[in-house]
Amino acid sequence: MRIGRAVLTTDFKQPTREHDGNVCGSIFRNWFHYFYSFLDLLSRFSRTRSETRCVSLRSLISQLQHLDIKVGLYRDDGLAVTNQSPQQTEKIKKKMCPIFRDNGLNITIQANQKIVDFLDVTFNLHTGLHKPYKKPNDSITYIHRESNHPPSIIKNLPQSIEKRLTNNSSNEKIFEDAAIPYHEALKKNGHVMALKYAEKKTNTTTKNEKKRKETANEETKETKTTNKRKRRITWFNPPYSKNVSSNIDKNFFDLLNSCFPPNHKLHKIINKNTVKLSYSCTPNIKQIISSHNKRIINESSSSNKASTTKLCYCRDKPSCPLQEKCLEQSLVYQATVSETNTNKIDTYIGITENTFKTRFNQHMSSFRLHHKKSATALSEHVWKLKDNKKDFKISWEIIKKSAAYSTKTKKCNLCLSEKYFILEKKPTLNKRKEILSTCMHTKK
């Protein structure tokens, strides 16, 4: 059997997850036979001319099915298995290269390897054993027992380490050798629990017993209803701190019961069965200092960049809608519509991730074209004034500049800023449902 490894450094939008990190407990449970060898695959993402390809591992596996190999996946890491001879393995290797090349990947393959590191497990075909793997230069660091973390995290930390080392170890001796640095790291941070090897349960059922269980499971499945709906759970994740003496759990659910009693029309949606509470961790001092330094550096670099780049390309500078700053990006803006005769003032708050000039042109297009009348609440108001033949003028201003949605932070400060200013300034043209609208930038 050949076991291969594929590391795809591609830009995956939706990473696939076929197996858990416990690889030795999944499709590779019975891999240890001495005639096996490894097929090591190293691939690199390559861009073809002006197009960018986004390849998922699931689509690649479907293209490799005819090669008589099995592939286990975890995110962007894969391990391939086949029981072909060394010569046939070389042929498989040659067939795999065009498949990866067609998907914009360059791949280097080393066949007939006896030892390979996959995720956090080392597979050794000489001994037929597997053991936990750790990079040589990695330092093991854990949170202190007295740190400002939720108690459930501190309590379950040694057990989770013990379980992972047990699953990744073939026997107790390998476990004891691998557990030494982990035990020292835990002891250094005040954890007194000793890591112990837990015997794995072996499956001793025969084929006939398996068949009987399968038929019994099928019969029970037929009797059960198949159209069961999963309950939608809404999580409230307050930050945890030891300095807070209040019982947040009790106060939150008491507030929930008082605001949404059983006779309330929203009680079916918001109750103790559909709303759960789980504490979240706050940033440590290192993260706070680094984020502060990063913000200061970004502000200084952006100011230097702004001084060198032009912020307005309008031919007539005095007529620029944003005081010669129409090329600013990622901002919250306010449009003030004032009627000439009555001096009545209406305000509208909006956002744009692109340049303001692009958004301004979209607004002007909705003011001119009748089929775009309902594009925004602002355009509806402008068309209402035009239909009543009232004179008006619109002035624009920047309220705040904020960063749009980031895949790292999973937050969109731009949309949050818009909702905040709608609540604070109470513009007359914005609709209340805009506060509950979802972020449009997460779809990019």
Secondary structure, DSSP 8 states (H G I E B T S, - for coil): -EEEEEE-----SS----S-S-GGGTTTTT---TT-EEEEEEEEE--BTTB-----HHHHHHHTGGGS-EEEEETTEEEEEE---HHHHHHHHHHHHHHHHHTTEEEEEEEEESEEEETTEEEETTTTEEEE---TT-------TTSSS-HHHHHHHHHHHHHHHHHT-SSHHHHHHHHHHHHHHHHHTT----------------HHHHHHHHHHHHHHHHHS-S-------EEE--B--TT--S-HHHHHHHHHHHHS-TTSTTTTTSSTTTEEE--B----HHHHHHHHHHHHHHHHHHHHHHHHS-S---SSGGG-TTSS-TT-EEEEEEEEEEETTT--EEEEEEEEEEEHHHHHHHHHHHHH-GGGTTSSHHHHHHHHHHHTT--EEEEEEEEEE----BTTTTB-HHHHHHHHHHHHH--SSS-GGGGG---GGGG-
